[in-house]
Amino acid sequence: MAGPDTEGHWRATSRLMWIALAIWAFFAFVIHFFVNTLNEIVILGFPLGFYMAAQGSLIAFVVLLFWFARRQNAIDSEYGVAEEE
């Protein structure tokens, strides 16, 4: 019986990490570069730029964490290195 495919696991984990980092950077930096443009869009009485700075980015980070954890668990299961539950 062959052991787990560590190279494949690291490749998939690394790819997931870079995707998550890109999404994080987008919501942490890129959105805020365009805050003045986004402020022209008003949702429920609040400018979109203000909303993204105050709440939107934080919500995106929490969603990103849950997505990352779920995806990493799937990768671990796929390559046979998942923790026992």
C-alpha positions as CSV (number, residue, x, y, z in Angstrom):
1,M,0.0,0.0,0.0
2,A,1.4,3.4,-1.0
3,G,1.6,6.3,1.4
4,P,-0.1,9.6,1.0
5,D,0.8,11.7,-2.1
6,T,2.7,14.4,-0.2
7,E,3.8,16.3,-3.3
8,G,0.2,16.4,-4.6
9,H,-1.1,17.4,-1.2
10,W,1.4,20.2,-0.9
11,R,0.6,21.4,-4.5
12,A,-3.1,21.5,-3.7
13,T,-2.5,23.2,-0.3
14,S,-0.1,25.7,-1.8
15,R,-2.6,26.6,-4.6
16,L,-5.4,27.0,-2.0
17,M,-3.1,29.2,0.1
18,W,-2.2,31.5,-2.8
19,I,-5.9,31.8,-3.8
20,A,-6.9,32.7,-0.3
21,L,-4.0,35.2,0.0
22,A,-5.2,36.9,-3.3
23,I,-8.8,37.1,-2.0
24,W,-7.6,38.5,1.3
25,A,-5.4,41.1,-0.5
26,F,-8.3,42.1,-2.7
27,F,-10.6,42.8,0.3
28,A,-7.8,44.2,2.5
29,F,-6.2,46.6,0.0
30,V,-7.8,46.8,-3.5
31,I,-11.3,47.6,-2.4
32,H,-10.0,50.4,-0.2
33,F,-8.1,52.0,-3.1
34,F,-11.4,52.6,-4.8
35,V,-13.3,53.9,-1.8
36,N,-14.1,57.3,-3.4
37,T,-15.5,55.7,-6.5
38,L,-17.4,53.1,-4.4
39,N,-18.9,55.9,-2.3
40,E,-20.9,57.0,-5.3
41,I,-23.0,53.8,-4.9
42,V,-25.4,54.1,-2.0
43,I,-27.0,51.0,-0.4
44,L,-29.5,51.4,2.4
45,G,-28.4,55.0,2.9
46,F,-24.7,54.1,3.3
47,P,-22.0,54.7,0.7
48,L,-20.6,51.4,-0.5
49,G,-17.0,52.5,0.2
50,F,-17.9,53.2,3.8
51,Y,-19.7,49.9,4.2
52,M,-16.8,47.9,2.7
53,A,-14.3,49.6,5.0
54,A,-16.5,49.2,8.1
55,Q,-18.2,45.8,7.6
56,G,-17.8,44.3,4.1
57,S,-14.1,43.4,4.4
58,L,-14.6,41.9,7.8
59,I,-17.4,39.8,6.6
60,A,-15.4,38.7,3.6
61,F,-12.5,37.7,5.9
62,V,-14.8,35.5,8.1
63,V,-16.3,33.8,5.0
64,L,-12.8,33.3,3.6
65,L,-11.7,31.6,6.9
66,F,-14.6,29.2,6.8
67,W,-14.2,28.5,3.1
68,F,-10.4,27.9,3.5
69,A,-10.9,25.5,6.4
70,R,-13.6,23.5,4.5
71,R,-11.5,23.4,1.4
72,Q,-8.3,22.4,3.3
73,N,-10.3,19.5,5.0
74,A,-11.4,18.3,1.5
75,I,-7.8,18.4,0.2
76,D,-6.6,16.5,3.3
77,S,-9.3,13.8,2.8
78,E,-8.5,13.6,-0.9
79,Y,-4.8,12.9,-0.3
80,G,-5.3,10.6,2.8
81,V,-3.9,12.9,5.4
82,A,-7.1,14.0,7.1
83,E,-7.4,13.9,10.9
84,E,-9.7,11.3,12.4
85,E,-13.0,12.7,13.6
